[in-house]
Amino acid sequence: MAKFQHNNHVHSTTQQPLFLLNTGQLPHIGFKPRQNPSGLETVNEFTERMRMAIDEAKSVICKAQNDMKRYYNQQRTLAPVFNPGNKIFLDALDIWTMHLSQKLSH
């Protein structure tokens, strides 16, 4: 049930449910008459509908990627340039040695 709900949910990135992107249609829940009176769809109609859905999903994903990139780059600063002989501080919190005390590990 959770997987069905996830695939039937409109996702924020693609703005479409995954069922629609995978099969070209939404699953029928309950009894609904088909929208096409003949009940059949030609292969060309199906492929065109799938191509349009995939193109729309690609464009929405590219827009989301550009938005994330722009937001990330607003918070980012350039890395400092270090030259040989410069003195720097090293944060040793994640450095583990075989010494019993961290004070004695120099």
KOLDOLO-735091 format. One record per residue: residue number from 1; x, y, z of N, C-alpha, C, O, CB in turn; residue in three letters. Coordinates in steps of 0.2 Angstrom, whole numbers, plus 5000, padded with zeros to 4 digits. Glycine has a CB too. Example, Ala and Ser with C-alpha at 12.3 -4.5 7.8 and 13.67 -1.06 7.14 Angstrom:
   resi     nX     nY     nZ    caX    caY    caZ     cX     cY     cZ     oX     oY     oZ    cbX    cbY    cbZ   resn
      1   5066   4972   5039   5062   4978   5039   5066   4984   5039   5071   4983   5042   5057   4978   5045    ALA
      2   5064   4989   5035   5068   4995   5036   5064   5000   5039   5067   5006   5040   5070   4997   5029    SER
//
This chain:
   resi     nX     nY     nZ    caX    caY    caZ     cX     cY     cZ     oX     oY     oZ    cbX    cbY    cbZ   resn
      1   5004   4994   5000   5000   5000   5000   5004   5006   5000   5003   5011   4997   4995   5000   5006    MET
      2   5010   5006   5004   5014   5012   5004   5018   5013   4997   5018   5019   4995   5020   5011   5010    ALA
      3   5020   5008   4994   5023   5009   4987   5018   5011   4982   5020   5015   4978   5026   5002   4985    LYS
      4   5012   5009   4983   5007   5011   4978   5005   5019   4979   5005   5023   4974   5000   5007   4979    PHE
      5   5005   5021   4986   5004   5028   4987   5009   5032   4985   5008   5037   4982   5002   5029   4995    GLN
      6   5016   5030   4986   5021   5033   4984   5021   5034   4976   5023   5040   4974   5028   5030   4986    HIS
      7   5020   5029   4972   5020   5029   4965   5014   5033   4962   5014   5036   4957   5020   5022   4962    ASN
      8   5009   5034   4966   5003   5037   4964   5003   5045   4966   4998   5049   4964   4996   5034   4967    ASN
      9   5007   5047   4970   5008   5054   4973   5011   5058   4968   5016   5056   4965   5012   5053   4980    HIS
     10   5009   5064   4967   5012   5069   4963   5019   5072   4966   5018   5075   4972   5007   5075   4962    VAL
     11   5024   5070   4963   5031   5072   4966   5033   5079   4965   5031   5082   4960   5036   5067   4964    HIS
     12   5036   5082   4970   5038   5089   4969   5043   5090   4964   5043   5096   4961   5040   5092   4976    SER
     13   5047   5086   4962   5052   5087   4957   5049   5086   4950   5050   5091   4946   5058   5082   4958    THR
     14   5046   5081   4949   5043   5080   4942   5036   5083   4941   5034   5084   4935   5043   5073   4940    THR
     15   5033   5085   4946   5026   5088   4946   5021   5083   4943   5016   5084   4940   5026   5094   4942    GLN
     16   5023   5076   4943   5019   5071   4940   5019   5065   4944   5025   5064   4948   5020   5069   4933    GLN
     17   5014   5060   4945   5015   5054   4948   5020   5049   4944   5020   5050   4938   5008   5051   4949    PRO
     18   5023   5045   4948   5028   5040   4944   5024   5035   4940   5026   5033   4935   5032   5036   4949    LEU
     19   5018   5033   4942   5013   5029   4938   5013   5032   4931   5013   5029   4926   5007   5028   4941    PHE
     20   5011   5039   4930   5010   5042   4924   5017   5042   4920   5016   5041   4914   5008   5049   4925    LEU
     21   5022   5043   4923   5029   5043   4919   5031   5036   4917   5034   5035   4912   5034   5046   4923    LEU
     22   5029   5031   4921   5031   5024   4919   5026   5021   4914   5028   5018   4909   5031   5020   4925    ASN
     23   5020   5022   4915   5015   5018   4910   5011   5023   4906   5008   5021   4901   5010   5014   4915    THR
     24   5011   5029   4907   5008   5034   4903   5001   5035   4905   4997   5039   4902   5008   5032   4896    GLY
     25   4999   5032   4911   4992   5033   4913   4992   5032   4921   4996   5029   4924   4987   5028   4910    GLN
     26   4986   5035   4924   4986   5034   4931   4982   5027   4932   4977   5025   4928   4982   5040   4934    LEU
     27   4983   5024   4938   4979   5018   4939   4972   5019   4940   4970   5024   4943   4982   5014   4945    PRO
     28   4968   5015   4938   4960   5016   4939   4959   5013   4946   4960   5007   4947   4956   5012   4933    HIS
     29   4956   5017   4950   4954   5015   4957   4946   5015   4957   4943   5021   4956   4957   5020   4963    ILE
     30   4943   5010   4958   4936   5010   4958   4933   5009   4951   4937   5006   4946   4933   5016   4961    GLY
     31   4927   5011   4950   4924   5010   4943   4923   5017   4940   4919   5021   4942   4917   5006   4944    PHE
     32   4927   5018   4935   4927   5024   4931   4926   5023   4924   4930   5018   4921   4933   5029   4933    LYS
     33   4922   5026   4920   4922   5025   4913   4928   5028   4910   4931   5033   4912   4915   5028   4910    PRO
     34   4930   5025   4905   4936   5027   4901   4935   5034   4898   4929   5035   4895   4939   5022   4896    ARG
     35   4940   5038   4897   4939   5045   4894   4938   5044   4886   4934   5048   4883   4944   5049   4896    GLN
     36   4941   5039   4884   4941   5038   4876   4935   5034   4875   4935   5028   4878   4948   5035   4873    ASN
     37   4930   5036   4871   4924   5032   4871   4925   5025   4867   4922   5020   4869   4919   5035   4867    PRO
     38   4930   5024   4863   4931   5018   4860   4935   5013   4864   4935   5007   4864   4935   5019   4853    SER
     39   4938   5016   4869   4942   5013   4874   4949   5011   4872   4953   5007   4876   4938   5006   4876    GLY
     40   4951   5012   4866   4957   5010   4863   4961   5016   4861   4958   5022   4859   4956   5006   4857    LEU
     41   4968   5016   4862   4972   5021   4860   4977   5019   4855   4980   5013   4856   4976   5024   4867    GLU
     42   4978   5023   4850   4983   5020   4845   4990   5020   4848   4992   5024   4853   4983   5024   4839    THR
     43   4995   5017   4845   5002   5017   4847   5005   5024   4846   5009   5026   4850   5006   5011   4843    VAL
     44   5003   5027   4841   5006   5034   4840   5004   5039   4845   5007   5043   4847   5004   5036   4833    ASN
     45   4997   5038   4847   4995   5043   4852   4998   5041   4859   5000   5046   4863   4987   5042   4853    GLU
     46   4999   5035   4860   5003   5033   4867   5010   5035   4867   5012   5038   4872   5002   5025   4867    PHE
     47   5013   5034   4861   5020   5036   4861   5021   5044   4862   5026   5046   4865   5024   5033   4855    THR
     48   5017   5047   4858   5017   5055   4859   5015   5057   4866   5019   5061   4868   5012   5058   4854    GLU
     49   5010   5054   4869   5009   5056   4876   5014   5054   4881   5016   5058   4885   5002   5052   4878    ARG
     50   5018   5048   4880   5023   5047   4884   5029   5051   4883   5033   5053   4887   5026   5039   4883    MET
     51   5031   5053   4876   5036   5058   4875   5035   5064   4878   5039   5067   4881   5037   5058   4867    ARG
     52   5029   5067   4878   5027   5073   4881   5028   5073   4888   5030   5078   4891   5020   5075   4879    MET
     53   5026   5068   4891   5026   5067   4899   5034   5067   4901   5036   5070   4906   5023   5061   4901    ALA
     54   5038   5063   4897   5045   5063   4899   5048   5069   4898   5053   5071   4902   5048   5057   4895    ILE
     55   5047   5073   4892   5050   5079   4891   5048   5084   4896   5052   5088   4898   5048   5082   4884    ASP
     56   5042   5084   4898   5040   5089   4904   5043   5087   4910   5045   5092   4914   5032   5088   4905    GLU
     57   5044   5081   4912   5047   5079   4918   5055   5081   4918   5058   5083   4923   5047   5071   4919    ALA
     58   5058   5080   4912   5065   5082   4911   5066   5089   4912   5071   5091   4915   5068   5080   4904    LYS
     59   5061   5093   4909   5062   5100   4910   5061   5103   4917   5064   5107   4920   5057   5104   4905    SER
     60   5056   5099   4921   5055   5101   4928   5061   5099   4932   5063   5103   4937   5049   5098   4930    VAL
     61   5064   5093   4931   5070   5091   4934   5076   5096   4933   5079   5097   4938   5072   5084   4932    ILE
     62   5077   5098   4927   5082   5103   4925   5081   5109   4929   5086   5112   4931   5083   5104   4918    CYS
     63   5075   5112   4929   5074   5118   4933   5075   5117   4940   5078   5121   4943   5066   5120   4932    LYS
     64   5073   5111   4943   5075   5110   4950   5082   5110   4952   5084   5112   4957   5071   5103   4953    ALA
     65   5086   5106   4947   5093   5106   4948   5096   5113   4947   5101   5115   4951   5096   5102   4942    GLN
     66   5094   5117   4943   5097   5124   4942   5095   5128   4949   5099   5132   4951   5094   5128   4936    ASN
     67   5089   5127   4951   5087   5131   4957   5091   5129   4963   5094   5133   4967   5080   5129   4959    ASP
     68   5093   5122   4964   5097   5119   4969   5104   5122   4969   5107   5124   4973   5097   5112   4970    MET
     69   5106   5122   4962   5113   5124   4961   5114   5132   4963   5119   5134   4966   5115   5123   4954    LYS
     70   5109   5136   4961   5109   5143   4963   5109   5144   4970   5112   5148   4973   5103   5147   4959    ARG
     71   5105   5140   4974   5104   5141   4981   5111   5139   4984   5113   5143   4989   5098   5137   4984    TYR
     72   5114   5133   4982   5120   5131   4985   5125   5136   4984   5129   5138   4988   5122   5124   4982    TYR
     73   5126   5139   4978   5131   5143   4976   5131   5150   4980   5136   5154   4980   5132   5145   4969    ASN
     74   5125   5152   4982   5124   5158   4986   5127   5158   4993   5130   5163   4995   5116   5160   4987    GLN
     75   5127   5152   4996   5130   5151   5002   5138   5149   5002   5141   5149   5007   5127   5145   5006    GLN
     76   5140   5148   4996   5147   5145   4995   5152   5151   4995   5151   5156   4991   5148   5141   4989    ARG
     77   5158   5150   4997   5164   5154   4997   5169   5151   4993   5170   5145   4993   5166   5157   5004    THR
     78   5174   5154   4990   5180   5151   4987   5184   5148   4992   5185   5151   4998   5183   5157   4983    LEU
     79   5187   5143   4990   5192   5139   4995   5198   5144   4996   5201   5147   4991   5194   5132   4992    ALA
     80   5201   5144   5002   5207   5148   5003   5213   5144   4999   5213   5138   4998   5209   5148   5010    PRO
     81   5218   5148   4997   5224   5146   4994   5229   5145   4999   5231   5150   5002   5226   5151   4988    VAL
     82   5232   5139   4999   5238   5138   5004   5244   5137   5000   5244   5134   4995   5236   5132   5008    PHE
     83   5249   5140   5002   5256   5139   4999   5261   5136   5004   5259   5136   5010   5259   5146   4997    ASN
     84   5266   5132   5001   5270   5129   5005   5274   5134   5010   5276   5139   5008   5276   5125   5001    PRO
     85   5274   5132   5016   5277   5136   5022   5272   5140   5026   5273   5142   5031   5282   5141   5019    GLY
     86   5265   5140   5023   5260   5143   5027   5258   5139   5034   5259   5133   5033   5254   5144   5023    ASN
     87   5257   5143   5039   5255   5139   5045   5247   5139   5045   5244   5144   5044   5258   5143   5051    LYS
     88   5245   5133   5047   5237   5132   5047   5236   5128   5054   5240   5125   5057   5235   5128   5041    ILE
     89   5229   5129   5056   5227   5125   5061   5223   5119   5059   5220   5119   5054   5222   5129   5066    PHE
     90   5224   5113   5062   5221   5107   5060   5216   5105   5066   5218   5105   5072   5227   5102   5059    LEU
     91   5210   5103   5064   5205   5101   5069   5206   5093   5070   5205   5090   5065   5198   5103   5067    ASP
     92   5208   5091   5075   5210   5084   5076   5205   5080   5080   5206   5075   5082   5216   5084   5081    ALA
     93   5199   5082   5079   5193   5079   5082   5192   5072   5079   5191   5067   5083   5187   5083   5082    LEU
     94   5193   5071   5073   5192   5065   5069   5198   5061   5068   5198   5056   5064   5188   5066   5063    ASP
     95   5204   5063   5071   5210   5059   5070   5211   5055   5076   5211   5057   5081   5216   5064   5068    ILE
     96   5211   5048   5074   5212   5044   5080   5219   5041   5079   5222   5039   5074   5207   5038   5079    TRP
     97   5223   5040   5085   5229   5038   5086   5229   5032   5090   5224   5030   5094   5235   5043   5088    THR
     98   5235   5028   5091   5236   5023   5095   5238   5025   5102   5239   5020   5107   5241   5018   5093    MET
     99   5239   5031   5104   5241   5033   5110   5235   5033   5115   5229   5034   5113   5244   5041   5110    HIS
    100   5236   5033   5122   5231   5032   5127   5228   5039   5128   5222   5039   5130   5234   5029   5133    LEU
    101   5231   5044   5127   5229   5051   5128   5230   5055   5122   5235   5054   5118   5232   5054   5134    SER
    102   5225   5059   5120   5226   5063   5114   5231   5069   5115   5234   5071   5110   5219   5067   5113    GLN
    103   5232   5070   5122   5238   5075   5123   5244   5073   5121   5249   5076   5119   5238   5077   5131    LYS
    104   5245   5066   5121   5252   5063   5120   5253   5061   5113   5258   5058   5111   5253   5057   5125    LEU
    105   5248   5063   5109   5248   5060   5102   5252   5064   5097   5252   5063   5091   5241   5059   5099    SER
    106   5256   5070   5099   5260   5074   5094   5266   5070   5093   5270   5072   5089   5261   5081   5097    HIS
//
